[in-house]
Amino acid sequence: MKRIATFTALLALLTLGSCAAGPQQLSRSVDDWDREFYVNNPRIDGVLYFIPVIPIVKYAAMIGDFFIVNPYHFWGEDVWDDQGTNFKHIEVESTDGYVNSLWADDADFLFKAGE
């Protein structure tokens, strides 16, 4: 009986203490860092993927988002007022054009704009 109570308490703690829905602040910040590196020097960005610095940092950021950032925003505010917290990406100067998000109305797959 003690094992069932411990398991139930642990399951409740993990359920309320973690969340995949949220602003993903840490992992999206790593995306911004990666994007800025790629735009300014794609060779260094490629090396940081080969080593694999960026994949390891992205993985750690996703864990931090899952256990800290997302539950804080989701359970602390967003679920109660039914309005999600947004993440504002940094502005990066396009040096060789850009591709749009596929969620954008004017997006074309593999089409480079702004050249």
C-alpha positions as CSV (number, residue, x, y, z in Angstrom):
1,M,0.0,0.0,0.0
2,K,2.9,2.3,0.8
3,R,4.3,1.8,-2.7
4,I,1.0,2.7,-4.4
5,A,0.8,5.9,-2.3
6,T,4.5,6.8,-3.1
7,F,3.9,6.1,-6.8
8,T,0.7,8.1,-6.9
9,A,2.4,11.1,-5.2
10,L,5.4,10.9,-7.5
11,L,3.2,10.7,-10.6
12,A,1.2,13.7,-9.4
13,L,4.4,15.7,-8.7
14,L,5.8,14.9,-12.2
15,T,2.5,15.6,-13.9
16,L,2.1,19.0,-12.3
17,G,5.8,19.8,-12.2
18,S,6.4,19.3,-15.9
19,C,4.8,20.6,-19.0
20,A,5.4,20.4,-22.7
21,A,3.1,23.3,-23.5
22,G,4.5,26.7,-23.0
23,P,6.7,29.5,-24.4
24,Q,9.8,27.2,-24.7
25,Q,11.9,30.2,-23.6
26,L,15.2,28.3,-23.2
27,S,15.1,26.2,-26.3
28,R,13.9,29.1,-28.5
29,S,16.7,31.2,-27.1
30,V,19.1,28.5,-28.2
31,D,17.4,28.6,-31.6
32,D,18.0,32.4,-31.8
33,W,21.6,31.9,-30.8
34,D,22.0,29.2,-33.5
35,R,20.2,31.3,-36.1
36,E,22.5,34.3,-35.4
37,F,25.6,32.1,-35.7
38,Y,24.3,30.6,-39.0
39,V,23.5,34.0,-40.6
40,N,26.8,35.6,-39.6
41,N,29.1,32.6,-40.1
42,P,27.6,29.3,-41.4
43,R,30.9,27.5,-41.2
44,I,31.3,28.0,-37.4
45,D,27.6,27.0,-37.0
46,G,28.3,23.8,-38.9
47,V,31.3,23.1,-36.7
48,L,29.2,23.6,-33.6
49,Y,26.7,21.0,-34.9
50,F,29.5,18.6,-35.8
51,I,31.3,18.8,-32.4
52,P,28.0,18.6,-31.2
53,V,27.7,21.8,-29.0
54,I,24.4,23.1,-30.3
55,P,22.5,19.7,-30.2
56,I,23.6,19.2,-26.5
57,V,22.7,22.7,-25.5
58,K,19.3,22.4,-27.3
59,Y,18.6,19.1,-25.4
60,A,19.5,20.6,-22.1
61,A,17.4,23.7,-22.8
62,M,14.4,21.4,-23.7
63,I,14.7,19.7,-20.3
64,G,14.9,23.1,-18.6
65,D,11.8,24.2,-20.5
66,F,9.9,21.0,-19.6
67,F,10.6,21.1,-15.9
68,I,10.9,24.9,-15.1
69,V,9.9,27.4,-17.8
70,N,6.8,25.8,-19.2
71,P,5.1,24.7,-16.0
72,Y,5.8,28.1,-14.5
73,H,4.0,29.9,-17.3
74,F,1.4,27.3,-18.0
75,W,0.2,26.4,-14.5
76,G,1.1,29.8,-13.0
77,E,-0.9,32.0,-15.4
78,D,-1.7,30.8,-18.9
79,V,-4.1,27.9,-18.1
80,W,-6.2,30.2,-15.8
81,D,-6.6,33.2,-18.1
82,D,-6.7,31.1,-21.3
83,Q,-4.0,33.3,-23.0
84,G,-0.6,31.9,-23.7
85,T,2.7,33.6,-23.1
86,N,4.4,34.5,-26.4
87,F,8.2,34.2,-27.2
88,K,9.7,37.2,-29.1
89,H,12.5,36.1,-31.3
90,I,15.5,38.4,-31.7
91,E,16.0,40.3,-34.9
92,V,18.9,39.1,-37.0
93,E,20.0,41.1,-40.1
94,S,19.6,38.9,-43.2
95,T,22.9,38.8,-45.1
96,D,21.8,36.4,-47.9
97,G,18.0,36.5,-47.9
98,Y,15.7,34.5,-45.6
99,V,13.1,31.7,-45.6
100,N,9.6,32.3,-44.1
101,S,8.0,30.2,-41.5
102,L,5.7,27.7,-43.1
103,W,3.0,29.1,-40.8
104,A,3.2,32.5,-42.5
105,D,0.6,33.3,-45.1
106,D,3.2,34.2,-47.7
107,A,5.5,31.2,-47.1
108,D,6.8,29.0,-49.9
109,F,8.7,25.8,-49.2
110,L,12.4,26.1,-50.0
111,F,11.9,29.6,-51.5
112,K,14.4,32.2,-50.4
113,A,13.0,35.8,-50.1
114,G,14.7,39.1,-49.5
115,E,17.6,38.6,-51.8
